[in-house]
Amino acid sequence: MKSLLFLAVFVAALSNSALAQTSCDLQGAWQLVSAKYDNQAVPSSNSWMKVFTKTRFAVVGLDTAFVGPLVTDADRLKFLSNLNAVGGSYVLNGGGWTEKIDYITDPTYIGVSVTFQCIHEGDRLVQKGTFPVLEKGKKTRDISLEEVWRRIDRP
């Protein structure tokens, strides 16, 4: 009887441990700490914020190297061309999530779904996956993506 009770407690503990490892707590606001695409680091002048609700996400960012006095139309165009936004819905799935893009600064990607792996390290979220490269509406290849986000607000 004792061994049956021990086994039940052991299995329950193992299940709770596995659940904790696969739980992906995304809700809140996150600030980009670092990013690599195809193992190439993104310049530190990139400033991005990502927000998750229960079912939706939105990302906005820009390369701050292009922020400065917006005196001419060319200055404003340069600034706007370095402003990026993407958003849509997401669904948790095991140790990660899948984002479906509803709006983005490059309309070629509207309707695309991308799955990411979720790794929590304290207040950090490591987002890993692959992102399709589309040219003229057709996928030409995938790039690897690794982004590290720091939680800046919780719901």
Sequence and secondary structure as in RCSB ss.txt:
>XXXX:A:sequence
MKSLLFLAVFVAALSNSALAQTSCDLQGAWQLVSAKYDNQAVPSSNSWMKVFTKTRFAVVGLDTAFVGPLVTDAD
RLKFLSNLNAVGGSYVLNGGGWTEKIDYITDPTYIGVSVTFQCIHEGDRLVQKGTFPVLEKGKKTRDISLEEVWR
RIDRP
>XXXX:A:secstr
 HHHHHHHHHHHHHHHHHHHHH     EEEEEEEEEETTEE  TTEEEEEEE SSEEEEEEEEGGG S   SHHH
HHHHHHTEEEEEEEEEEETTEEEEEEEEESSGGGTT EEEEEEEEETTEEEEEEEEEEEETTEEEEEEEEEEEEE
EEE  
